[in-house]
Amino acid sequence: MEKRIYDFLDKTVGRKVKCIRTSDNYYTIKSENGTVILYFNHFVDTDRIALFRSPYICTMVSGFFGIDEQESTKYIKYWFGDVHGLNKVKDILKFIPSHGK
């Protein structure tokens, strides 16, 4: 099932993303087609990060594959991490232009 979900995400969401600053230390990661993949907040003073899933993409995967949203969230998280080489939560900071790639 993992391969089918990953293929679906590759084709439906795509692998190219952009990070948009929505307000002070709040960011949205979207695919080129505009699908929101996740949101995050970078607490600069403590260097902590809070990640939030996109309800839209989780519901889409859940409905298409007949799995619950928790399971779809897990697949999306691992797909995104695998595609972009993310090993730790802090690796998400590479998408912020000022942090570089």
C-alpha positions as CSV (number, residue, x, y, z in Angstrom):
1,M,0.0,0.0,0.0
2,E,2.9,2.4,0.8
3,K,4.1,2.3,-2.8
4,R,0.6,3.0,-4.2
5,I,0.1,6.0,-1.8
6,Y,3.6,7.4,-2.6
7,D,2.9,7.1,-6.3
8,F,-0.5,8.8,-5.8
9,L,1.2,11.6,-3.8
10,D,3.9,12.0,-6.5
11,K,1.3,12.4,-9.2
12,T,-1.4,14.3,-7.4
13,V,0.7,16.6,-5.1
14,G,4.1,16.5,-6.8
15,R,7.6,16.7,-5.4
16,K,8.4,20.3,-6.0
17,V,7.4,22.6,-3.1
18,K,7.7,26.1,-1.9
19,C,7.7,27.5,1.6
20,I,5.6,30.6,2.2
21,R,6.0,32.8,5.3
22,T,2.4,33.5,6.4
23,S,3.3,35.6,9.4
24,D,6.1,36.0,12.0
25,N,7.7,32.5,12.2
26,Y,4.7,30.8,10.7
27,Y,5.1,29.0,7.4
28,T,3.1,26.9,4.9
29,I,4.7,24.4,2.6
30,K,2.8,24.0,-0.7
31,S,3.3,22.0,-3.8
32,E,3.7,23.6,-7.2
33,N,0.1,23.0,-7.9
34,G,-1.0,24.8,-4.7
35,T,-1.8,21.8,-2.5
36,V,-0.9,22.6,1.1
37,I,1.2,19.8,2.5
38,L,1.9,21.1,6.0
39,Y,2.2,24.1,8.2
40,F,4.8,24.9,10.8
41,N,5.9,27.4,13.4
42,H,9.5,28.0,14.2
43,F,10.0,29.3,17.7
44,V,13.2,31.1,17.1
45,D,13.9,31.9,20.7
46,T,13.9,28.2,21.7
47,D,14.7,26.9,18.2
48,R,11.7,24.5,18.5
49,I,9.4,23.6,15.7
50,A,5.7,22.8,15.7
51,L,4.4,20.9,12.7
52,F,0.8,20.8,11.6
53,R,-0.8,18.5,9.0
54,S,-2.9,19.8,6.2
55,P,-6.5,18.5,6.7
56,Y,-7.2,18.6,3.0
57,I,-4.4,16.3,1.9
58,C,-5.0,13.9,4.8
59,T,-8.7,13.7,4.0
60,M,-7.9,13.2,0.3
61,V,-5.5,10.2,0.9
62,S,-7.8,8.8,3.6
63,G,-10.8,8.8,1.3
64,F,-9.0,7.6,-1.8
65,F,-7.4,4.6,-0.1
66,G,-10.0,3.8,2.5
67,I,-7.8,4.4,5.5
68,D,-8.3,6.6,8.6
69,E,-6.8,10.1,8.7
70,Q,-4.2,9.1,11.3
71,E,-2.8,6.4,9.0
72,S,-2.9,8.8,6.0
73,T,-1.0,11.4,8.0
74,K,1.7,8.8,8.7
75,Y,2.1,8.0,5.0
76,I,2.2,11.6,4.0
77,K,4.8,12.4,6.7
78,Y,7.1,9.6,5.6
79,W,6.6,10.3,1.9
80,F,7.4,14.0,2.4
81,G,10.5,13.1,4.5
82,D,11.7,10.6,2.0
83,V,11.3,12.8,-1.0
84,H,13.1,15.8,0.7
85,G,15.7,13.9,2.7
86,L,14.3,15.0,6.1
87,N,15.6,12.9,9.0
88,K,14.8,15.2,12.0
89,V,12.1,17.7,12.5
90,K,14.6,20.6,12.4
91,D,15.4,19.6,8.8
92,I,12.2,21.4,7.8
93,L,14.1,24.6,8.3
94,K,16.0,24.1,5.0
95,F,12.8,25.2,3.2
96,I,13.0,28.7,4.8
97,P,15.0,30.8,2.2
98,S,17.1,32.5,4.9
99,H,18.3,29.0,6.1
100,G,19.4,27.9,2.7
101,K,19.3,24.5,1.2
